[in-house]
Amino acid sequence: MGHPVERRLPPQAYDELRAEVLRAAVELSEDQLVDLTEALHGLIRLRRPGRPLRNPDGWVTDELRSFAR
C-alpha cells in the first residue's frame, strides 16, 4: 500500500486563507455556512485510511454549488 500524500499550504498562505474564510463566513447565510462546513467534512472523510483521494479537484468541482439569486 502506498504512503499517504502529504498536503500542506505554506504557513502564511494557510493563515491568509483561514482569515479570508472566517471574514467571508460572517456574510454567509446559514445554509451557505452549513454547505461549506459539510463540504470540508466530506473532504476529511475521503482522506481517512482506506479511502484514497486520488483526484480531489474532480470531487470538489462536481460538488460546487451556487447561491447566486
All heavy atoms as TSV, in Angstrom:
chain	resi	resn	atom	element	x	y	z
A	1	MET	N	N	0.857	-1.178	0.000
A	1	MET	CA	C	0.000	0.000	0.000
A	1	MET	C	C	0.898	1.235	0.000
A	1	MET	O	O	1.901	1.289	0.690
A	1	MET	CB	C	-0.913	-0.006	1.228
A	1	MET	CG	C	-1.920	1.129	1.205
A	1	MET	SD	S	-3.032	1.083	2.624
A	1	MET	CE	C	-4.200	-0.107	2.042
A	2	GLY	N	N	0.539	2.280	-0.751
A	2	GLY	CA	C	1.345	3.482	-0.850
A	2	GLY	C	C	1.217	4.350	0.391
A	2	GLY	O	O	0.337	4.189	1.219
A	3	HIS	N	N	2.145	5.262	0.470
A	3	HIS	CA	C	2.138	6.203	1.589
A	3	HIS	C	C	1.157	7.326	1.307
A	3	HIS	O	O	0.981	7.741	0.164
A	3	HIS	CB	C	3.541	6.777	1.806
A	3	HIS	CG	C	4.544	5.732	2.176
A	3	HIS	ND1	N	4.532	5.108	3.393
A	3	HIS	CD2	C	5.572	5.201	1.484
A	3	HIS	CE1	C	5.523	4.239	3.447
A	3	HIS	NE2	N	6.165	4.266	2.286
A	4	PRO	N	N	0.511	7.864	2.339
A	4	PRO	CA	C	-0.409	8.978	2.125
A	4	PRO	C	C	0.338	10.198	1.579
A	4	PRO	O	O	1.504	10.419	1.897
A	4	PRO	CB	C	-0.980	9.284	3.508
A	4	PRO	CG	C	-0.296	8.383	4.470
A	4	PRO	CD	C	0.614	7.471	3.720
A	5	VAL	N	N	-0.344	10.945	0.755
A	5	VAL	CA	C	0.242	12.159	0.185
A	5	VAL	C	C	0.241	13.242	1.256
A	5	VAL	O	O	-0.770	13.480	1.910
A	5	VAL	CB	C	-0.573	12.630	-1.040
A	5	VAL	CG1	C	-0.054	13.963	-1.556
A	5	VAL	CG2	C	-0.549	11.576	-2.130
A	6	GLU	N	N	1.398	13.877	1.444
A	6	GLU	CA	C	1.493	14.980	2.401
A	6	GLU	C	C	1.024	16.250	1.713
A	6	GLU	O	O	1.594	16.674	0.725
A	6	GLU	CB	C	2.933	15.144	2.886
A	6	GLU	CG	C	3.146	16.311	3.834
A	6	GLU	CD	C	2.431	16.162	5.175
A	6	GLU	OE1	O	2.195	15.019	5.615
A	6	GLU	OE2	O	2.118	17.198	5.782
A	7	ARG	N	N	-0.051	16.827	2.210
A	7	ARG	CA	C	-0.592	18.055	1.656
A	7	ARG	C	C	-0.463	19.129	2.723
A	7	ARG	O	O	-0.839	18.916	3.865
A	7	ARG	CB	C	-2.056	17.886	1.290
A	7	ARG	CG	C	-2.314	16.807	0.275
A	7	ARG	CD	C	-3.811	16.703	0.011
A	7	ARG	NE	N	-4.188	15.478	-0.614
A	7	ARG	CZ	C	-4.041	15.209	-1.913
A	7	ARG	NH1	N	-3.505	16.088	-2.697
A	7	ARG	NH2	N	-4.430	14.057	-2.406
A	8	ARG	N	N	0.058	20.280	2.325
A	8	ARG	CA	C	0.201	21.361	3.299
A	8	ARG	C	C	0.453	22.658	2.548
A	8	ARG	O	O	1.313	22.733	1.685
A	8	ARG	CB	C	1.352	21.084	4.246
A	8	ARG	CG	C	1.541	22.155	5.306
A	8	ARG	CD	C	2.598	21.746	6.323
A	8	ARG	NE	N	2.222	20.572	7.075
A	8	ARG	CZ	C	1.435	20.577	8.162
A	8	ARG	NH1	N	0.940	21.698	8.612
A	8	ARG	NH2	N	1.168	19.467	8.796
A	9	LEU	N	N	-0.324	23.680	2.896
A	9	LEU	CA	C	-0.045	25.021	2.398
A	9	LEU	C	C	1.097	25.608	3.214
A	9	LEU	O	O	1.229	25.288	4.397
A	9	LEU	CB	C	-1.267	25.931	2.571
A	9	LEU	CG	C	-2.456	25.724	1.648
A	9	LEU	CD1	C	-3.593	26.655	2.056
A	9	LEU	CD2	C	-2.073	25.967	0.208
A	10	PRO	N	N	1.870	26.494	2.620
A	10	PRO	CA	C	2.849	27.213	3.432
A	10	PRO	C	C	2.112	27.964	4.546
A	10	PRO	O	O	0.966	28.398	4.349
A	10	PRO	CB	C	3.498	28.191	2.447
A	10	PRO	CG	C	3.247	27.589	1.097
A	10	PRO	CD	C	1.940	26.857	1.213
A	11	PRO	N	N	2.717	28.125	5.720
A	11	PRO	CA	C	2.029	28.747	6.859
A	11	PRO	C	C	1.388	30.105	6.531
A	11	PRO	O	O	0.244	30.356	6.925
A	11	PRO	CB	C	3.118	28.884	7.918
A	11	PRO	CG	C	4.056	27.766	7.615
A	11	PRO	CD	C	4.064	27.655	6.116
A	12	GLN	N	N	2.071	30.959	5.812
A	12	GLN	CA	C	1.494	32.269	5.501
A	12	GLN	C	C	0.267	32.139	4.608
A	12	GLN	O	O	-0.743	32.812	4.821
A	12	GLN	CB	C	2.526	33.179	4.832
A	12	GLN	CG	C	1.970	34.568	4.563
A	12	GLN	CD	C	3.009	35.508	3.982
A	12	GLN	OE1	O	4.188	35.205	3.943
A	12	GLN	NE2	N	2.552	36.652	3.528
A	13	ALA	N	N	0.318	31.253	3.612
A	13	ALA	CA	C	-0.829	31.041	2.730
A	13	ALA	C	C	-2.015	30.485	3.519
A	13	ALA	O	O	-3.167	30.899	3.309
A	13	ALA	CB	C	-0.457	30.108	1.581
A	14	TYR	N	N	-1.743	29.546	4.437
A	14	TYR	CA	C	-2.822	28.998	5.255
A	14	TYR	C	C	-3.437	30.082	6.145
A	14	TYR	O	O	-4.662	30.200	6.243
A	14	TYR	CB	C	-2.329	27.839	6.131
A	14	TYR	CG	C	-3.392	27.409	7.104
A	14	TYR	CD1	C	-4.481	26.660	6.674
A	14	TYR	CD2	C	-3.351	27.802	8.437
A	14	TYR	CE1	C	-5.490	26.302	7.546
A	14	TYR	CE2	C	-4.360	27.453	9.314
A	14	TYR	CZ	C	-5.423	26.701	8.868
A	14	TYR	OH	O	-6.420	26.365	9.731
A	15	ASP	N	N	-2.596	30.890	6.784
A	15	ASP	CA	C	-3.103	31.959	7.648
A	15	ASP	C	C	-3.981	32.927	6.856
A	15	ASP	O	O	-5.039	33.352	7.329
A	15	ASP	CB	C	-1.953	32.717	8.301
A	15	ASP	CG	C	-1.215	31.884	9.339
A	15	ASP	OD1	O	-1.758	30.850	9.792
A	15	ASP	OD2	O	-0.078	32.276	9.694
A	16	GLU	N	N	-3.562	33.258	5.636
A	16	GLU	CA	C	-4.348	34.164	4.794
A	16	GLU	C	C	-5.674	33.526	4.379
A	16	GLU	O	O	-6.720	34.179	4.400
A	16	GLU	CB	C	-3.542	34.579	3.567
A	16	GLU	CG	C	-2.370	35.479	3.898
A	16	GLU	CD	C	-1.416	35.695	2.733
A	16	GLU	OE1	O	-1.667	35.168	1.622
A	16	GLU	OE2	O	-0.403	36.398	2.939
A	17	LEU	N	N	-5.628	32.256	4.010
A	17	LEU	CA	C	-6.847	31.544	3.625
A	17	LEU	C	C	-7.819	31.457	4.791
A	17	LEU	O	O	-9.017	31.742	4.655
A	17	LEU	CB	C	-6.511	30.142	3.117
A	17	LEU	CG	C	-7.710	29.239	2.809
A	17	LEU	CD1	C	-8.563	29.832	1.692
A	17	LEU	CD2	C	-7.237	27.841	2.476
A	18	ARG	N	N	-7.310	31.077	5.948
A	18	ARG	CA	C	-8.154	30.952	7.145
A	18	ARG	C	C	-8.808	32.285	7.489
A	18	ARG	O	O	-10.013	32.347	7.765
A	18	ARG	CB	C	-7.324	30.448	8.319
A	18	ARG	CG	C	-8.137	30.165	9.561
A	18	ARG	CD	C	-7.239	29.603	10.675
A	18	ARG	NE	N	-8.017	29.136	11.786
A	18	ARG	CZ	C	-8.484	29.917	12.763
A	18	ARG	NH1	N	-8.250	31.210	12.741
A	18	ARG	NH2	N	-9.197	29.401	13.746
A	19	ALA	N	N	-8.030	33.358	7.451
A	19	ALA	CA	C	-8.571	34.679	7.761
A	19	ALA	C	C	-9.660	35.066	6.757
A	19	ALA	O	O	-10.704	35.607	7.138
A	19	ALA	CB	C	-7.448	35.716	7.766
A	20	GLU	N	N	-9.440	34.770	5.486
A	20	GLU	CA	C	-10.436	35.126	4.465
A	20	GLU	C	C	-11.713	34.298	4.613
A	20	GLU	O	O	-12.815	34.822	4.477
A	20	GLU	CB	C	-9.844	34.948	3.064
A	20	GLU	CG	C	-10.781	35.328	1.947
A	20	GLU	CD	C	-11.230	36.788	1.971
A	20	GLU	OE1	O	-10.558	37.625	2.592
A	20	GLU	OE2	O	-12.274	37.087	1.350
A	21	VAL	N	N	-11.563	33.014	4.909
A	21	VAL	CA	C	-12.746	32.165	5.112
A	21	VAL	C	C	-13.556	32.673	6.298
A	21	VAL	O	O	-14.786	32.794	6.220
A	21	VAL	CB	C	-12.349	30.683	5.301
A	21	VAL	CG1	C	-13.524	29.851	5.803
A	21	VAL	CG2	C	-11.803	30.112	3.996
A	22	LEU	N	N	-12.889	32.990	7.395
A	22	LEU	CA	C	-13.605	33.492	8.568
A	22	LEU	C	C	-14.244	34.852	8.300
A	22	LEU	O	O	-15.358	35.128	8.737
A	22	LEU	CB	C	-12.674	33.553	9.772
A	22	LEU	CG	C	-12.192	32.197	10.283
A	22	LEU	CD1	C	-11.180	32.377	11.401
A	22	LEU	CD2	C	-13.353	31.329	10.724
A	23	ARG	N	N	-13.552	35.709	7.539
A	23	ARG	CA	C	-14.122	37.005	7.191
A	23	ARG	C	C	-15.375	36.822	6.332
A	23	ARG	O	O	-16.410	37.417	6.580
A	23	ARG	CB	C	-13.097	37.860	6.428
A	23	ARG	CG	C	-13.608	39.273	6.135
A	23	ARG	CD	C	-13.011	39.874	4.888
A	23	ARG	NE	N	-13.233	39.110	3.677
A	23	ARG	CZ	C	-14.384	39.074	2.980
A	23	ARG	NH1	N	-15.432	39.728	3.404
A	23	ARG	NH2	N	-14.480	38.364	1.884
A	24	ALA	N	N	-15.267	35.964	5.327
A	24	ALA	CA	C	-16.395	35.729	4.423
A	24	ALA	C	C	-17.549	35.029	5.139
A	24	ALA	O	O	-18.716	35.262	4.810
A	24	ALA	CB	C	-15.941	34.907	3.219
A	25	ALA	N	N	-17.246	34.182	6.107
A	25	ALA	CA	C	-18.285	33.419	6.805
A	25	ALA	C	C	-19.296	34.327	7.490
A	25	ALA	O	O	-20.461	33.976	7.627
A	25	ALA	CB	C	-17.659	32.464	7.811
A	26	VAL	N	N	-18.863	35.506	7.886
A	26	VAL	CA	C	-19.773	36.460	8.527
A	26	VAL	C	C	-20.901	36.853	7.573
A	26	VAL	O	O	-22.021	37.121	8.000
A	26	VAL	CB	C	-18.988	37.710	8.991
A	26	VAL	CG1	C	-19.903	38.793	9.513
A	26	VAL	CG2	C	-17.968	37.313	10.048
A	27	GLU	N	N	-20.602	36.858	6.274
A	27	GLU	CA	C	-21.576	37.275	5.262
A	27	GLU	C	C	-22.446	36.129	4.741
A	27	GLU	O	O	-23.409	36.365	4.030
A	27	GLU	CB	C	-20.850	37.926	4.078
A	27	GLU	CG	C	-19.998	39.111	4.457
A	27	GLU	CD	C	-20.796	40.255	5.073
A	27	GLU	OE1	O	-21.951	40.468	4.650
A	27	GLU	OE2	O	-20.268	40.917	5.980
A	28	LEU	N	N	-22.089	34.890	5.069
A	28	LEU	CA	C	-22.819	33.735	4.545
A	28	LEU	C	C	-24.172	33.561	5.234
A	28	LEU	O	O	-24.308	33.839	6.426
A	28	LEU	CB	C	-22.011	32.455	4.732
A	28	LEU	CG	C	-20.668	32.363	4.016
A	28	LEU	CD1	C	-19.975	31.061	4.379
A	28	LEU	CD2	C	-20.832	32.500	2.516
A	29	SER	N	N	-25.127	33.044	4.466
A	29	SER	CA	C	-26.387	32.635	5.078
A	29	SER	C	C	-26.127	31.364	5.888
A	29	SER	O	O	-25.077	30.717	5.743
A	29	SER	CB	C	-27.431	32.345	3.996
A	29	SER	OG	O	-27.083	31.156	3.289
A	30	GLU	N	N	-27.074	31.000	6.709
A	30	GLU	CA	C	-26.947	29.756	7.484
A	30	GLU	C	C	-26.778	28.562	6.548
A	30	GLU	O	O	-25.932	27.694	6.775
A	30	GLU	CB	C	-28.189	29.573	8.370
A	30	GLU	CG	C	-28.080	28.431	9.356
A	30	GLU	CD	C	-27.151	28.746	10.524
A	30	GLU	OE1	O	-26.868	29.923	10.786
A	30	GLU	OE2	O	-26.708	27.791	11.171
A	31	ASP	N	N	-27.572	28.507	5.469
A	31	ASP	CA	C	-27.476	27.407	4.507
A	31	ASP	C	C	-26.099	27.356	3.844
A	31	ASP	O	O	-25.538	26.279	3.656
A	31	ASP	CB	C	-28.548	27.524	3.420
A	31	ASP	CG	C	-29.939	27.206	3.924
A	31	ASP	OD1	O	-30.073	26.574	4.993
A	31	ASP	OD2	O	-30.895	27.600	3.235
A	32	GLN	N	N	-25.543	28.510	3.489
A	32	GLN	CA	C	-24.232	28.551	2.864
A	32	GLN	C	C	-23.149	28.091	3.836
A	32	GLN	O	O	-22.245	27.340	3.448
A	32	GLN	CB	C	-23.920	29.964	2.366
A	32	GLN	CG	C	-24.771	30.380	1.192
A	32	GLN	CD	C	-24.607	31.841	0.860
A	32	GLN	OE1	O	-24.376	32.668	1.745
A	32	GLN	NE2	N	-24.724	32.170	-0.409
A	33	LEU	N	N	-23.241	28.516	5.067
A	33	LEU	CA	C	-22.253	28.119	6.063
A	33	LEU	C	C	-22.308	26.615	6.317
A	33	LEU	O	O	-21.274	25.940	6.384
A	33	LEU	CB	C	-22.465	28.893	7.361
A	33	LEU	CG	C	-21.401	28.724	8.437
A	33	LEU	CD1	C	-20.016	29.081	7.913
A	33	LEU	CD2	C	-21.748	29.579	9.644
A	34	VAL	N	N	-23.495	26.060	6.410
A	34	VAL	CA	C	-23.651	24.612	6.597
A	34	VAL	C	C	-23.107	23.870	5.380
A	34	VAL	O	O	-22.404	22.863	5.506
A	34	VAL	CB	C	-25.126	24.246	6.872
A	34	VAL	CG1	C	-25.352	22.742	6.781
A	34	VAL	CG2	C	-25.551	24.768	8.235
A	35	ASP	N	N	-23.407	24.364	4.168
A	35	ASP	CA	C	-22.924	23.724	2.947
A	35	ASP	C	C	-21.408	23.695	2.906
A	35	ASP	O	O	-20.795	22.666	2.600
A	35	ASP	CB	C	-23.480	24.451	1.723
A	35	ASP	CG	C	-23.023	23.808	0.435
A	35	ASP	OD1	O	-23.414	22.651	0.172
A	35	ASP	OD2	O	-22.249	24.454	-0.296
A	36	LEU	N	N	-20.770	24.817	3.222
A	36	LEU	CA	C	-19.310	24.885	3.231
A	36	LEU	C	C	-18.729	23.940	4.275
A	36	LEU	O	O	-17.770	23.207	4.012
A	36	LEU	CB	C	-18.856	26.325	3.497
A	36	LEU	CG	C	-17.354	26.576	3.491
A	36	LEU	CD1	C	-16.729	26.202	2.157
A	36	LEU	CD2	C	-17.088	28.042	3.814
A	37	THR	N	N	-19.327	23.914	5.444
A	37	THR	CA	C	-18.872	23.020	6.513
A	37	THR	C	C	-18.996	21.562	6.091
A	37	THR	O	O	-18.080	20.756	6.296
A	37	THR	CB	C	-19.691	23.275	7.796
A	37	THR	OG1	O	-19.533	24.649	8.160
A	37	THR	CG2	C	-19.244	22.392	8.940
A	38	GLU	N	N	-20.115	21.196	5.479
A	38	GLU	CA	C	-20.314	19.816	5.030
A	38	GLU	C	C	-19.326	19.436	3.932
A	38	GLU	O	O	-18.840	18.302	3.893
A	38	GLU	CB	C	-21.746	19.615	4.559
A	38	GLU	CG	C	-22.736	19.608	5.709
A	38	GLU	CD	C	-24.187	19.516	5.265
A	38	GLU	OE1	O	-24.469	19.624	4.047
A	38	GLU	OE2	O	-25.041	19.351	6.145
A	39	ALA	N	N	-19.003	20.381	3.048
A	39	ALA	CA	C	-18.022	20.100	2.003
A	39	ALA	C	C	-16.651	19.809	2.618
A	39	ALA	O	O	-15.959	18.872	2.209
A	39	ALA	CB	C	-17.937	21.270	1.029
A	40	LEU	N	N	-16.255	20.598	3.612
A	40	LEU	CA	C	-14.971	20.361	4.281
A	40	LEU	C	C	-14.982	19.037	5.046
A	40	LEU	O	O	-14.006	18.280	5.010
A	40	LEU	CB	C	-14.633	21.523	5.215
A	40	LEU	CG	C	-14.311	22.839	4.503
A	40	LEU	CD1	C	-14.207	23.975	5.520
A	40	LEU	CD2	C	-13.052	22.731	3.672
A	41	HIS	N	N	-16.088	18.726	5.699
A	41	HIS	CA	C	-16.189	17.438	6.395
A	41	HIS	C	C	-16.117	16.285	5.395
A	41	HIS	O	O	-15.539	15.238	5.689
A	41	HIS	CB	C	-17.481	17.356	7.203
A	41	HIS	CG	C	-17.423	18.105	8.488
A	41	HIS	ND1	N	-18.552	18.540	9.130
A	41	HIS	CD2	C	-16.393	18.493	9.256
A	41	HIS	CE1	C	-18.207	19.172	10.237
A	41	HIS	NE2	N	-16.900	19.171	10.325
A	42	GLY	N	N	-16.711	16.471	4.220
A	42	GLY	CA	C	-16.645	15.444	3.182
A	42	GLY	C	C	-15.205	15.163	2.763
A	42	GLY	O	O	-14.812	14.011	2.566
A	43	LEU	N	N	-14.409	16.210	2.646
A	43	LEU	CA	C	-13.000	16.020	2.306
A	43	LEU	C	C	-12.262	15.268	3.405
A	43	LEU	O	O	-11.425	14.404	3.128
A	43	LEU	CB	C	-12.328	17.366	2.058
A	43	LEU	CG	C	-12.652	18.018	0.724
A	43	LEU	CD1	C	-12.129	19.441	0.683
A	43	LEU	CD2	C	-12.063	17.203	-0.412
A	44	ILE	N	N	-12.573	15.576	4.646
A	44	ILE	CA	C	-11.946	14.859	5.762
A	44	ILE	C	C	-12.302	13.380	5.699
A	44	ILE	O	O	-11.433	12.509	5.840
A	44	ILE	CB	C	-12.368	15.470	7.121
A	44	ILE	CG1	C	-11.748	16.864	7.276
A	44	ILE	CG2	C	-11.967	14.550	8.280
A	44	ILE	CD1	C	-12.316	17.654	8.442
A	45	ARG	N	N	-13.572	13.069	5.463
A	45	ARG	CA	C	-13.995	11.663	5.378
A	45	ARG	C	C	-13.292	10.937	4.236
A	45	ARG	O	O	-12.896	9.784	4.376
A	45	ARG	CB	C	-15.505	11.571	5.219
A	45	ARG	CG	C	-16.272	11.870	6.495
A	45	ARG	CD	C	-17.755	11.539	6.363
A	45	ARG	NE	N	-18.424	12.388	5.406
A	45	ARG	CZ	C	-18.965	13.589	5.677
A	45	ARG	NH1	N	-18.880	14.079	6.893
A	45	ARG	NH2	N	-19.558	14.288	4.750
A	46	LEU	N	N	-13.122	11.622	3.101
A	46	LEU	CA	C	-12.467	10.986	1.963
A	46	LEU	C	C	-10.987	10.749	2.195
A	46	LEU	O	O	-10.380	9.898	1.544
A	46	LEU	CB	C	-12.657	11.845	0.705
A	46	LEU	CG	C	-14.050	11.819	0.105
A	46	LEU	CD1	C	-14.161	12.849	-1.013
A	46	LEU	CD2	C	-14.398	10.432	-0.414
A	47	ARG	N	N	-10.388	11.463	3.114
A	47	ARG	CA	C	-8.958	11.291	3.403
A	47	ARG	C	C	-8.682	10.226	4.448
A	47	ARG	O	O	-7.531	9.908	4.724
A	47	ARG	CB	C	-8.352	12.618	3.878
A	47	ARG	CG	C	-8.181	13.597	2.759
A	47	ARG	CD	C	-7.459	14.804	3.259
A	47	ARG	NE	N	-7.151	15.707	2.168
A	47	ARG	CZ	C	-6.312	16.713	2.258
A	47	ARG	NH1	N	-5.694	16.950	3.394
A	47	ARG	NH2	N	-6.101	17.486	1.236
A	48	ARG	N	N	-9.709	9.657	5.038
A	48	ARG	CA	C	-9.498	8.606	6.037
A	48	ARG	C	C	-8.807	7.409	5.399
A	48	ARG	O	O	-8.994	7.134	4.219
A	48	ARG	CB	C	-10.835	8.168	6.629
A	48	ARG	CG	C	-11.411	9.200	7.553
A	48	ARG	CD	C	-12.681	8.699	8.202
A	48	ARG	NE	N	-13.209	9.722	9.074
A	48	ARG	CZ	C	-14.479	9.888	9.333
A	48	ARG	NH1	N	-15.375	9.085	8.811
A	48	ARG	NH2	N	-14.878	10.836	10.137
A	49	PRO	N	N	-8.036	6.660	6.191
A	49	PRO	CA	C	-7.372	5.464	5.652
A	49	PRO	C	C	-8.371	4.533	4.976
A	49	PRO	O	O	-9.499	4.361	5.435
A	49	PRO	CB	C	-6.775	4.803	6.897
A	49	PRO	CG	C	-6.610	5.924	7.877
A	49	PRO	CD	C	-7.762	6.866	7.600
A	50	GLY	N	N	-7.946	3.985	3.856
A	50	GLY	CA	C	-8.821	3.084	3.117
A	50	GLY	C	C	-9.718	3.813	2.132
A	50	GLY	O	O	-10.435	3.183	1.370
A	51	ARG	N	N	-9.696	5.133	2.146
A	51	ARG	CA	C	-10.485	5.929	1.208
A	51	ARG	C	C	-9.563	6.910	0.498
A	51	ARG	O	O	-9.612	8.095	0.749
A	51	ARG	CB	C	-11.571	6.722	1.948
A	51	ARG	CG	C	-12.603	5.935	2.676
A	51	ARG	CD	C	-13.733	5.418	1.802
A	51	ARG	NE	N	-14.210	6.321	0.799
A	51	ARG	CZ	C	-15.339	7.008	0.841
A	51	ARG	NH1	N	-16.109	6.940	1.887
A	51	ARG	NH2	N	-15.714	7.766	-0.166
A	52	PRO	N	N	-8.665	6.429	-0.378
A	52	PRO	CA	C	-7.718	7.340	-1.014
A	52	PRO	C	C	-8.439	8.376	-1.864
A	52	PRO	O	O	-9.414	8.077	-2.547
A	52	PRO	CB	C	-6.860	6.421	-1.872
A	52	PRO	CG	C	-7.695	5.223	-2.115
A	52	PRO	CD	C	-8.570	5.067	-0.882
A	53	LEU	N	N	-7.940	9.581	-1.791
A	53	LEU	CA	C	-8.493	10.682	-2.569
A	53	LEU	C	C	-7.527	10.925	-3.718
A	53	LEU	O	O	-6.534	11.605	-3.573
A	53	LEU	CB	C	-8.629	11.926	-1.682
A	53	LEU	CG	C	-9.276	13.147	-2.302
A	53	LEU	CD1	C	-10.679	12.811	-2.794
A	53	LEU	CD2	C	-9.349	14.263	-1.280
A	54	ARG	N	N	-7.829	10.328	-4.857
A	54	ARG	CA	C	-6.897	10.387	-5.977
A	54	ARG	C	C	-7.031	11.668	-6.782
A	54	ARG	O	O	-6.073	12.128	-7.368
A	54	ARG	CB	C	-7.112	9.190	-6.888
A	54	ARG	CG	C	-6.761	7.903	-6.174
A	54	ARG	CD	C	-6.786	6.732	-7.106
A	54	ARG	NE	N	-6.424	5.544	-6.326
A	54	ARG	CZ	C	-6.870	4.360	-6.570
A	54	ARG	NH1	N	-7.665	4.132	-7.570
A	54	ARG	NH2	N	-6.492	3.348	-5.813
A	55	ASN	N	N	-8.221	12.215	-6.871
A	55	ASN	CA	C	-8.422	13.416	-7.666
A	55	ASN	C	C	-9.308	14.389	-6.901
A	55	ASN	O	O	-10.485	14.533	-7.215
A	55	ASN	CB	C	-9.034	13.066	-9.019
A	55	ASN	CG	C	-9.163	14.271	-9.922
A	55	ASN	OD1	O	-8.706	15.358	-9.592
A	55	ASN	ND2	N	-9.801	14.085	-11.060
A	56	PRO	N	N	-8.749	15.094	-5.894
A	56	PRO	CA	C	-9.580	15.977	-5.085
A	56	PRO	C	C	-10.202	17.103	-5.896
A	56	PRO	O	O	-11.310	17.533	-5.623
A	56	PRO	CB	C	-8.612	16.528	-4.029
A	56	PRO	CG	C	-7.267	16.355	-4.624
A	56	PRO	CD	C	-7.350	15.138	-5.503
A	57	ASP	N	N	-9.518	17.579	-6.948
A	57	ASP	CA	C	-10.075	18.655	-7.756
A	57	ASP	C	C	-11.352	18.205	-8.458
A	57	ASP	O	O	-12.317	18.946	-8.544
A	57	ASP	CB	C	-9.059	19.151	-8.784
A	57	ASP	CG	C	-7.857	19.804	-8.126
A	57	ASP	OD1	O	-8.019	20.352	-7.011
A	57	ASP	OD2	O	-6.765	19.755	-8.708
A	58	GLY	N	N	-11.368	16.994	-8.976
A	58	GLY	CA	C	-12.560	16.477	-9.644
A	58	GLY	C	C	-13.724	16.331	-8.681
A	58	GLY	O	O	-14.868	16.620	-9.016
A	59	TRP	N	N	-13.447	15.896	-7.463
A	59	TRP	CA	C	-14.523	15.733	-6.477
A	59	TRP	C	C	-15.122	17.081	-6.117
A	59	TRP	O	O	-16.335	17.238	-6.071
A	59	TRP	CB	C	-13.985	15.047	-5.224
A	59	TRP	CG	C	-15.042	14.808	-4.211
A	59	TRP	CD1	C	-15.934	13.774	-4.203
A	59	TRP	CD2	C	-15.349	15.615	-3.072
A	59	TRP	NE1	N	-16.758	13.894	-3.123
A	59	TRP	CE2	C	-16.437	15.005	-2.419
A	59	TRP	CE3	C	-14.815	16.784	-2.558
A	59	TRP	CZ2	C	-16.987	15.543	-1.259
A	59	TRP	CZ3	C	-15.366	17.313	-1.407
A	59	TRP	CH2	C	-16.437	16.694	-0.781
A	60	VAL	N	N	-14.282	18.058	-5.878
A	60	VAL	CA	C	-14.769	19.372	-5.475
A	60	VAL	C	C	-15.531	20.032	-6.613
A	60	VAL	O	O	-16.596	20.594	-6.416
A	60	VAL	CB	C	-13.602	20.285	-5.003
A	60	VAL	CG1	C	-14.076	21.701	-4.762
A	60	VAL	CG2	C	-12.988	19.718	-3.734
A	61	THR	N	N	-15.025	19.936	-7.834
A	61	THR	CA	C	-15.670	20.570	-8.978
A	61	THR	C	C	-17.090	20.051	-9.144
A	61	THR	O	O	-18.006	20.824	-9.400
A	61	THR	CB	C	-14.859	20.314	-10.265
A	61	THR	OG1	O	-13.566	20.852	-10.081
A	61	THR	CG2	C	-15.510	20.953	-11.462
A	62	ASP	N	N	-17.268	18.758	-8.990
A	62	ASP	CA	C	-18.602	18.178	-9.144
A	62	ASP	C	C	-19.565	18.627	-8.060
A	62	ASP	O	O	-20.763	18.585	-8.238
A	62	ASP	CB	C	-18.520	16.656	-9.148
A	62	ASP	CG	C	-17.820	16.120	-10.375
A	62	ASP	OD1	O	-17.744	16.852	-11.383
A	62	ASP	OD2	O	-17.369	14.967	-10.320
A	63	GLU	N	N	-19.054	19.034	-6.915
A	63	GLU	CA	C	-19.895	19.367	-5.780
A	63	GLU	C	C	-20.134	20.861	-5.590
A	63	GLU	O	O	-20.854	21.252	-4.697
A	63	GLU	CB	C	-19.265	18.816	-4.490
A	63	GLU	CG	C	-19.237	17.310	-4.430
A	63	GLU	CD	C	-20.636	16.727	-4.360
A	63	GLU	OE1	O	-21.488	17.286	-3.652
A	63	GLU	OE2	O	-20.874	15.718	-5.014
A	64	LEU	N	N	-19.494	21.694	-6.402
A	64	LEU	CA	C	-19.668	23.126	-6.202
A	64	LEU	C	C	-21.128	23.518	-6.403
A	64	LEU	O	O	-21.802	23.022	-7.282
A	64	LEU	CB	C	-18.784	23.920	-7.169
A	64	LEU	CG	C	-17.294	23.859	-6.856
A	64	LEU	CD1	C	-16.541	24.669	-7.913
A	64	LEU	CD2	C	-16.985	24.421	-5.489
A	65	ARG	N	N	-21.584	24.428	-5.589
A	65	ARG	CA	C	-22.956	24.908	-5.674
A	65	ARG	C	C	-22.927	26.411	-5.767
A	65	ARG	O	O	-22.019	27.061	-5.272
A	65	ARG	CB	C	-23.736	24.488	-4.442
A	65	ARG	CG	C	-23.838	22.989	-4.297
A	65	ARG	CD	C	-24.599	22.623	-3.057
A	65	ARG	NE	N	-24.571	21.184	-2.897
A	65	ARG	CZ	C	-24.650	20.577	-1.757
A	65	ARG	NH1	N	-24.759	21.256	-0.657
A	65	ARG	NH2	N	-24.620	19.270	-1.692
A	66	SER	N	N	-23.934	26.961	-6.368
A	66	SER	CA	C	-24.012	28.419	-6.486
A	66	SER	C	C	-25.193	28.923	-5.675
A	66	SER	O	O	-26.287	28.380	-5.760
A	66	SER	CB	C	-24.188	28.827	-7.948
A	66	SER	OG	O	-24.423	30.212	-8.026
A	67	PHE	N	N	-24.952	29.954	-4.878
A	67	PHE	CA	C	-26.018	30.536	-4.082
A	67	PHE	C	C	-26.464	31.879	-4.658
A	67	PHE	O	O	-27.180	32.629	-4.022
A	67	PHE	CB	C	-25.566	30.717	-2.628
A	67	PHE	CG	C	-25.468	29.412	-1.917
A	67	PHE	CD1	C	-24.272	28.734	-1.850
A	67	PHE	CD2	C	-26.579	28.841	-1.322
A	67	PHE	CE1	C	-24.173	27.524	-1.203
A	67	PHE	CE2	C	-26.490	27.628	-0.670
A	67	PHE	CZ	C	-25.282	26.955	-0.608
A	68	ALA	N	N	-26.023	32.179	-5.878
A	68	ALA	CA	C	-26.432	33.443	-6.510
A	68	ALA	C	C	-27.938	33.413	-6.764
A	68	ALA	O	O	-28.489	32.384	-7.136
A	68	ALA	CB	C	-25.664	33.633	-7.811
A	69	ARG	N	N	-28.548	34.519	-6.560
A	69	ARG	CA	C	-30.005	34.578	-6.762
A	69	ARG	C	C	-30.336	35.592	-7.800
A	69	ARG	O	O	-29.781	36.540	-8.034
A	69	ARG	CB	C	-30.688	34.921	-5.462
A	69	ARG	CG	C	-30.498	33.796	-4.479
A	69	ARG	CD	C	-31.334	34.030	-3.251
A	69	ARG	NE	N	-30.932	33.056	-2.263
A	69	ARG	CZ	C	-31.736	32.125	-1.823
A	69	ARG	NH1	N	-32.940	32.033	-2.231
A	69	ARG	NH2	N	-31.326	31.288	-0.922
